[in-house]
Amino acid sequence: MRDKRFIAVHRGGTLERDRHNLMAAWAADCAEHVLPLFERTSPDDRPRRAIAVARAWSRREVSVGEAQKAAVAAHSAAREADDESAVAAARAAGHAVATAHMADHCLGPAYYALKAIKATGGSEEAESCWQMEHLPEAIRPLIESGLEQKYPGMFHFKELET
């Protein structure tokens, strides 16, 4: 059963559109942070376009249908990639834009960004901290609890200094 906190109000859940928009924008940030890992091995622009569409959706400039098409394209680019970090980075982009359709997809870019970093031998903890530092306060409790439920122990949550 899906968590109603990630289901839009108009679909019977409790998620208001403004918070959904924040989720899509944060998901795009997470995906864009690791996008160079895809682009270093591929000239394909589908993941970058997916991130742009996710941002446009969060500003209410494109439809969910357009976002769904961009998600399919980014995941297609992931299937065509040979490098493990590139695959994960393209998947992050696909999930970022898929957030328009289903808000709980916003958790995917954080997860796939960690996978992309791990594939390069980089610091997963540093990436997780970067993600949390860029997480808007208005959605922090929801995202942190969603990540902990879906990926227990994978993410590093810390209090931000004020």
N, C-alpha and C positions, 0 to 999 in steps of 0.2 A: 504494500500500500504506500502510495506517495505521501510525503509530508505536506500537509495542507498549507504550511507556511510558505511553501514554494509554488503554490498554485494561485494563479491570478484570481482576484475577486470575481471577475465576470465568468470564471470557470468553476466557482463554488469554493474557492480557497480564501485565504486571508491576505494575499499579497497585493498591495496597492501598486499602481502603475509607476509612481515616482520611485519607489524602492526597486521595482523590477528594472527600471532604467539604470539605476545606480549599479545593479548587479551586472548588467550587460557592459557598462562602461568599465567596471573593475575587471571583469573577465577579459575584455579587450586589452586592458593594460597588462594583465598577466601573460596573455598570448604574445603581445607585441614585445615583451621583455625578452622572450626566447626566440622570436622570429629570425634573428640573424643565424641561428643554428640551422634553420631550414634553408635560408637564402645563400649560405656559404657553399652549399652543394647543389642548389637547384635555381635556375632562372625563373621558375614558375611563379606567377604572381597571384595564384588563387588564394593562398593563405593570407597574404597581405590584403587582398580585396575583401576577404571574409572579415578581417579585423575592421576594415573601414566601414563595411556594412553594419557590423555590430555597433560601432560608434554612431553611425547614422540612425540606426533603429533606436538607440538610447536617447537620441535627440528628437525622435518621432518624425524622422524624415523619410523613412522607407517602411514598407509593409513587412509583416511576418513572412509572407510568401517569398519576398525577395531575400529575406534572411535565410529561409530554409534552402533556397537554391544555392546561396553562397556557402552554407554549411556542407551541403552535398559535394560541392566543388572542392572545398578545402580537404574533406575526408578522402576524396578521390586523389588529390595531390599527395596525401599521406600514404595511400596504398602504392603509389608509383615511386615513392622515395626509397632509396637504398640504405641510407644512413639512419641508425636508430635514433639519434638526436633529432634529425630532420623529420622523421615520422612523428615523433612525439610533439615537436613544435607545430607541425601542420595540424595534428589532432587538437592541440590547444586552440588554434584559430577556429577550427570547425566547431568546437564546443562553445567558444565565446559567442559566435554568431547564432548558434542554436539556442542560446539563452532567450532569444526573442520568442521562440516557440514554447520552450519549457524552461522556467527559471532555474530549476535545479541543475541544468547544464552549466550554470556559472561556476560550479565546483570543478568541472572538468579541466579548464585551463590551468588552474592552480596545480592539480594533480599531474597533468601532462607536462607542465613546465618543470616540475621536479624530476619527472622521468627523463626529460631532455637534458637537464643539467647532470643527472646521474650518469647518463650515457657518455658525457664528455669528461667525467671524473671531477666535475665541479662540486661545490658545496651545496648540498640540498638544504642545509640549515640556513645558509645565507640567502638562498632563493626564497625559502619559506618566510624568512624575516622581511625580505623586500616586499613580498606579497602582502603581508600583514600591515606593513607600514603604509601601503598604498590603499588599504581597505577603508572605505568611508565609514565613519562612526555610525551613521544611520542604519547600516546593514551589518555591522561587525558581529553582534551577538548571533544573528541568524546564520551568517556565513561560517563563523567559528564552530557553532554547534553542528551545522550541516557537514562540514569537513571532518569533524571528529567522529560523527556517526558513520559516515561513508568510508573514511580512511583513518581508522583509529591509530593514534600515535605518530602519524606521518608529518604533521604540521607542528610548527613551533609558534605558540601563541605567547606573546609577552605584553605586558602593560606598556603602552607608549608613554614616553616622558612628556609632561606638559610644560 
